Amino acid sequence: MAHENEGISSMRGIGVPELLKLLKKVKKLSFEDVEIVAEEFAFELTPIVLQAVSPETQKTLNQVKERVAELASLLGITVPQVAPPPPPVVEKPLELEKVTFEPPVFTYTGEIAEVQIGATGKEGGTRKKTIKIGGEKCPPFYRFEHPTPNRPVVALDVFDLLPPLPKTIKEYYKGVLDDHVAWINKCIEEYGSDLVTVHLVSTDPSIKNTPAPEAAKFIDKILDAVDVPFMVGGSGDPNKDLEVFSEVAQVAKGEKLVLASATIDMDLEKVAKAVSENNLNVIALAFLDINQVKELNSKLMDFGVSKNQLITDPSTGGLGYGLEYTFSMMERMRLAGLMGDPVMQIPISCAATNGWAAREAWMKVDEWGPREYRGPLWEAVTGLLGLFAGADLFMMMHPLAAKILKKTSEILSKHKIKEDLKEIPYENWVTMKI
């Protein structure tokens, strides 16, 4: 016998212990003229099972098997056959169990009051149509509990004195900015808004300080020229707005117009008197404070304004500028009303126009994309979040944003979808075209 490490060529007379000691150092053995004398001789072959091998490895394994078989044949040994490993089991994906989803249906102790905007001749007004908001008995668009009684509505803005407006908005009203009646008709007939808000910004003491009686005459002319319901907005100055609303209430008596807005720093008793005595509606504007919402609503109701004449506005932060505070408050207000809080059982207003306060809506930055798209999208998203949170009335500026919101509210408010939605195979949902 020869071996590589020690160079030993003969092992005559070597004992077993010495042989084992030498074999520990051996890497390769070769036998020549070997005669094995033993009462019992055994080879132990340990098979190696590989699930996946390369072609080169498989070739080597086959060669080893052949050499072992030849050696076993020379020695008269029977080599047990090792069964090849079974092919890997490929499990078929389990099918999803098809079940019928039954949404949980709750019963609420309260419901939201219904407010009518506008009054026809039979009702003591001169409007051709009326608009109703509110009346919900469940969270927004929970059609599995109750159908939406009145679709949320959109009001586009009209100004008695043109303030600085983004160019993309002024383009839509080109030719009518100096004709308020034509402006209102364009909003209703061409852009499909449900109503308009006529903002008396000229009454602001820091701008033109138009006297309250003169502002009331302007509204009286609008009432004669158009036959749709509308809202009347003030300048934001609490003292001047109180004067203006008192005068406007007299010329709009019985018309169920909406005065926008009463704030906590106004004489709420005088506001309530103007509203209740002249059969009008009023928006109570708080400033992102739910306790202030409760206080405003409670005081106006104590002074004589009914739930059916009151709309509450918690203030609207634009997208990226406090919107999360807005919709979380709206959700709390709506749920509180449904759960029985009487001062929260009031329709909600959302000033989506505040989306334009965000610089991303109007600032010229090339990396942000065209302002013509950014502005209306910013306003639309602001409004949509309010819609999903439960708002019933939306003040908006851009016709495209208003159209997006109105179309969405129409779809969500449908009592029944005529066409069944096609089932989308779950395994192809990434590439499915709808």
C-alpha positions in Angstrom: 0.0 0.0 0.0 1.2 3.5 -0.8 -0.1 6.8 0.6 0.6 10.4 -0.4 1.6 11.9 2.9 4.2 9.6 4.3 5.4 7.8 1.2 5.0 4.4 2.8 5.2 1.7 0.1 4.9 -1.5 2.3 2.9 -2.4 5.3 4.0 -6.0 5.9 3.8 -6.8 9.6 2.1 -3.6 10.6 -0.5 -3.9 13.4 -4.0 -2.6 13.4 -3.3 0.3 15.9 -0.4 1.5 13.7 -2.6 1.2 10.6 -5.4 3.3 12.1 -2.9 5.9 13.2 -1.4 6.1 9.7 -4.9 6.3 8.1 -5.8 9.4 10.1 -3.1 11.3 8.1 -4.0 9.9 4.7 -5.8 11.9 2.1 -5.6 9.3 -0.7 -5.0 5.5 -0.6 -4.1 3.1 -3.4 -4.1 -0.7 -3.0 -1.8 -3.1 -4.9 -1.8 -6.9 -4.5 -4.0 -6.6 -1.4 -5.4 -9.7 0.3 -7.9 -9.2 3.0 -8.4 -12.0 5.5 -11.3 -11.3 7.9 -14.1 -13.2 9.5 -16.4 -10.2 9.0 -15.8 -7.1 6.8 -18.3 -4.3 6.3 -18.4 -1.0 4.4 -20.6 1.8 5.7 -21.7 4.0 2.9 -23.6 7.2 4.0 -25.8 8.6 1.1 -26.0 12.3 0.7 -29.4 13.6 -0.3 -29.5 16.9 -2.2 -32.7 18.5 -3.3 -31.0 20.5 -6.1 -27.5 20.0 -7.5 -25.6 21.5 -10.4 -24.9 19.4 -13.5 -21.2 19.2 -12.6 -22.0 18.0 -9.1 -24.5 15.4 -10.4 -21.8 14.1 -12.9 -19.3 13.6 -10.0 -21.9 11.8 -7.9 -22.6 9.4 -10.7 -18.9 8.7 -11.1 -18.6 8.0 -7.4 -21.6 5.6 -7.5 -20.0 3.7 -10.4 -16.6 3.4 -8.6 -18.4 2.2 -5.4 -20.3 -0.4 -7.4 -17.1 -1.7 -9.1 -15.4 -2.0 -5.7 -18.4 -3.7 -4.2 -18.5 -6.1 -7.1 -14.8 -7.0 -6.7 -15.3 -7.6 -2.9 -18.5 -9.5 -3.4 -20.5 -6.9 -1.4 -24.1 -6.1 -2.1 -24.6 -2.3 -2.0 -28.1 -1.3 -0.9 -29.9 0.9 -3.4 -30.8 4.3 -2.1 -33.9 5.6 -3.5 -33.6 9.0 -5.2 -35.1 11.9 -3.3 -38.6 12.7 -4.2 -39.3 15.7 -6.4 -40.1 18.8 -4.4 -43.8 19.2 -3.6 -45.3 22.2 -5.2 -48.3 23.2 -3.3 -51.1 24.8 -5.2 -52.3 28.1 -3.8 -55.4 27.8 -1.7 -58.5 29.5 -3.0 -59.9 32.3 -0.9 -63.1 31.2 0.8 -66.0 33.1 -0.6 -68.2 34.6 2.2 -70.9 37.1 2.3 -69.9 40.3 4.2 -72.6 41.7 6.4 -71.7 45.2 7.6 -72.5 45.8 11.3 -75.6 48.0 11.5 -76.0 50.3 14.5 -78.9 52.3 15.8 -78.3 55.9 16.8 -80.4 57.8 19.3 -80.1 61.1 17.5 -80.3 62.5 14.0 -79.1 65.6 12.2 -81.6 68.5 11.7 -82.7 69.3 8.2 -82.1 72.9 6.9 -83.9 74.3 3.9 -82.1 77.0 1.9 -84.4 79.2 -0.1 -88.2 79.5 -0.1 -90.7 79.4 -2.9 -93.7 81.7 -3.4 -95.9 79.3 -1.5 -93.5 79.4 1.4 -93.2 83.2 1.6 -90.2 83.7 -0.6 -89.5 84.2 -4.3 -87.0 81.4 -5.1 -87.7 79.1 -8.0 -86.3 76.1 -6.1 -85.2 75.2 -2.6 -82.2 73.2 -1.4 -82.2 70.9 1.7 -79.1 69.7 3.6 -78.7 67.5 6.7 -81.2 65.0 7.9 -78.7 62.2 8.4 -79.4 59.3 10.7 -76.0 57.6 10.4 -72.4 58.5 9.5 -71.8 59.9 6.0 -72.7 57.5 3.2 -73.5 54.5 5.4 -76.0 53.3 2.9 -76.2 49.9 4.5 -77.7 51.7 7.5 -79.8 54.5 6.0 -79.9 56.1 2.6 -78.4 59.6 2.3 -81.5 61.9 2.8 -80.0 65.0 1.2 -76.9 65.2 -1.1 -74.1 67.5 0.1 -74.2 70.7 -1.9 -71.7 73.1 -3.4 -71.7 76.9 -3.5 -69.3 78.9 -5.7 -68.1 82.2 -4.5 -69.1 85.6 -6.0 -67.7 88.9 -4.7 -69.3 92.4 -4.7 -65.7 93.8 -4.9 -63.2 91.7 -6.7 -60.4 90.6 -4.3 -57.0 89.3 -5.5 -57.7 85.9 -7.1 -55.4 83.4 -8.8 -55.3 83.8 -12.5 -56.5 80.3 -13.1 -59.8 81.2 -11.3 -60.3 84.6 -13.0 -59.9 82.8 -16.4 -63.1 80.9 -15.7 -65.1 84.0 -15.1 -63.6 86.2 -17.8 -66.2 88.7 -19.1 -68.6 88.4 -16.0 -66.4 89.7 -13.2 -68.1 93.1 -13.4 -71.6 91.8 -13.8 -72.6 90.0 -10.6 -75.9 88.6 -12.0 -74.1 87.2 -15.1 -71.5 85.8 -12.7 -74.1 84.0 -10.6 -75.9 82.7 -13.7 -72.6 81.3 -15.0 -71.9 79.5 -11.7 -75.3 77.9 -11.8 -76.0 77.3 -15.5 -72.6 76.6 -16.9 -70.6 75.3 -14.0 -73.4 73.4 -12.3 -73.0 74.7 -8.7 -76.1 74.2 -6.5 -76.0 77.8 -5.2 -73.6 80.7 -4.7 -72.2 82.7 -1.8 -72.3 86.5 -2.4 -69.5 87.9 -0.3 -69.9 91.5 0.7 -66.1 92.1 1.0 -66.5 95.9 0.2 -68.1 96.4 3.6 -64.8 95.7 5.3 -63.8 98.9 7.2 -60.2 98.4 6.1 -61.2 98.1 2.4 -64.1 100.3 1.2 -66.3 100.3 4.2 -69.5 100.2 2.2 -72.4 101.2 4.5 -74.7 98.4 5.7 -77.9 99.9 4.0 -76.0 100.2 0.7 -74.9 96.5 1.0 -78.5 95.5 1.7 -79.7 97.3 -1.4 -77.1 95.4 -3.4 -78.5 92.1 -2.1 -82.1 93.3 -2.8 -81.1 93.8 -6.5 -79.6 90.3 -6.6 -82.8 88.8 -5.2 -84.8 90.5 -8.0 -82.4 89.5 -10.7 -81.9 85.8 -9.9 -84.4 83.1 -8.7 -82.0 80.6 -7.1 -81.2 80.3 -3.3 -77.9 81.9 -2.2 -75.9 82.8 0.8 -74.7 86.2 2.0 -71.1 86.5 3.3 -69.8 89.3 5.4 -66.3 90.9 5.6 -65.1 89.1 8.7 -65.3 92.2 10.9 -67.7 91.2 13.7 -69.1 94.7 14.4 -69.6 95.6 10.8 -71.0 92.2 9.9 -73.7 92.5 12.6 -74.8 95.8 11.0 -74.8 94.3 7.5 -76.7 91.2 8.5 -79.3 93.2 10.3 -80.0 95.2 7.2 -79.8 92.3 4.8 -82.2 90.3 7.0 -84.9 92.9 6.4 -84.7 93.0 2.6 -84.4 89.1 2.5 -87.3 88.5 4.9 -88.9 85.1 4.2 -86.3 84.0 1.6 -84.5 81.5 3.9 -81.1 82.8 2.7 -78.0 81.9 4.7 -76.0 84.6 6.6 -72.4 83.7 6.7 -71.2 83.9 9.4 -71.9 84.5 13.2 -68.8 84.3 15.4 -68.2 84.1 19.1 -67.1 87.7 19.3 -70.4 89.0 17.8 -73.6 90.0 19.7 -75.2 86.6 19.2 -78.6 87.7 20.6 -78.9 90.3 17.9 -77.9 87.8 15.2 -80.4 85.3 16.5 -83.1 87.9 16.4 -82.4 88.9 12.8 -82.4 85.2 11.7 -85.5 84.1 13.6 -87.7 87.1 13.0 -87.0 87.1 9.2 -87.1 83.4 8.6 -83.4 83.1 7.5 -80.6 80.7 8.2 -77.2 81.3 9.7 -73.8 79.7 9.8 -72.1 79.6 13.2 -68.3 79.9 12.5 -65.9 78.5 15.2 -62.1 78.4 15.0 -61.0 74.8 15.1 -62.2 74.4 18.7 -65.0 71.9 19.4 -65.9 73.6 22.7 -66.4 76.8 20.8 -68.7 75.0 18.3 -70.8 73.8 21.2 -70.9 77.3 22.8 -71.9 79.0 19.6 -74.6 76.5 18.7 -75.9 76.5 22.2 -76.1 80.3 22.5 -77.8 80.8 19.2 -80.4 78.1 20.0 -81.0 79.6 23.4 -81.6 83.0 21.7 -84.3 81.6 19.4 -82.5 80.1 16.3 -83.9 76.6 15.7 -81.9 73.6 14.6 -83.5 73.9 11.2 -82.1 77.4 10.7 -78.5 76.6 11.9 -75.4 75.4 10.1 -72.2 74.9 11.9 -68.7 75.6 10.5 -65.7 74.4 12.6 -63.3 76.2 10.2 -61.4 74.5 7.5 -57.6 74.1 7.4 -56.4 73.5 3.8 -54.6 70.4 2.6 -51.2 70.4 4.5 -52.3 73.4 6.6 -54.4 71.9 9.4 -56.8 69.7 7.4 -56.4 66.8 9.8 -57.7 69.0 12.6 -60.7 69.9 10.4 -61.9 66.5 9.4 -61.2 64.9 12.8 -63.4 67.7 14.4 -66.1 67.1 11.8 -66.2 63.4 12.6 -66.4 64.0 16.3 -69.2 66.6 15.8 -71.2 64.2 13.6 -70.9 61.2 15.8 -71.8 63.3 18.9 -74.9 64.5 17.2 -76.0 61.0 16.2 -75.3 59.8 19.7 -77.8 62.3 21.1 -76.0 65.6 21.8 -78.6 68.3 20.7 -76.1 71.1 20.1 -74.2 68.8 17.6 -77.3 67.7 15.6 -76.6 70.5 13.1 -75.5 70.3 9.4 -71.8 71.1 8.8 -70.3 73.6 6.5 -66.8 73.3 5.0 -64.9 76.2 3.4 -62.9 74.3 0.9 -61.7 77.6 -0.6 -59.2 77.7 2.3 -57.2 75.2 0.3 -55.9 78.2 -1.7 -54.2 79.5 1.4 -51.6 76.8 0.9 -48.6 78.0 -1.0 -48.5 74.7 -2.9 -51.8 75.7 -4.5 -50.6 78.9 -6.1 -46.9 79.5 -5.8 -44.9 79.3 -9.0 -42.4 76.4 -8.5 -41.5 74.4 -11.7 -40.8 71.2 -9.7 -44.3 71.3 -8.3 -46.0 71.2 -11.6 -48.5 73.5 -13.3 -50.4 75.8 -11.0 -53.4 75.5 -13.2 -53.7 71.9 -12.0 -52.3 72.2 -8.4 -54.8 74.9 -7.3 -58.1 73.1 -8.1 -56.7 69.8 -7.0 -55.7 71.4 -3.6 -59.2 72.8 -3.2 -60.8 69.5 -4.3 -58.9 67.4 -1.9 -59.6 69.8 0.9 -63.3 69.5 0.1 -63.3 65.7 -0.4 -61.9 65.1 3.1 -64.6 67.3 4.5 -67.2 65.3 2.5 -66.0 62.0 3.9 -66.0 63.4 7.4 -69.7 64.5 7.2 -69.9 68.0 5.8 -73.2 69.0 4.1 -72.4 72.4 2.5 -69.2 73.5 0.7 -68.0 77.0 -0.1 -65.7 76.8 -3.2 -64.0 79.0 -5.8 -62.7 77.0 -8.7 -65.4 75.5 -11.0 -63.3 72.3 -11.7 -62.8 71.6 -8.0 -66.5 72.2 -7.4 -67.4 69.8 -10.2 -65.2 67.1 -8.8 -66.8 67.4 -5.3 -70.3 67.6 -6.6 -69.9 64.6 -8.8 -68.4 62.6 -6.0 -71.3 63.5 -3.6 -73.8 62.6 -6.3 -72.3 59.1 -6.7 -71.9 58.5 -3.0 -75.4 59.7 -2.2 -77.2 57.3 -4.7 -79.5 55.0 -2.9 -78.7 52.1 -5.2 -76.0 51.4 -7.7 -77.7 50.3 -11.0 -74.8 48.3 -12.3 -73.3 45.5 -10.3 -69.6 45.9 -9.8 -67.6 43.2 -11.5 -65.6 40.9 -9.3 -61.9 41.6 -9.5 -59.7 38.4 -9.4 -57.6 38.9 -6.3 -54.5 37.3 -7.9 -54.5 39.9 -10.7 -55.5 43.0 -8.7 -52.2 44.8 -9.4 -52.7 44.8 -13.2 -56.5 44.8 -13.3 -58.0 47.6 -15.4 -61.3 49.0 -14.0 
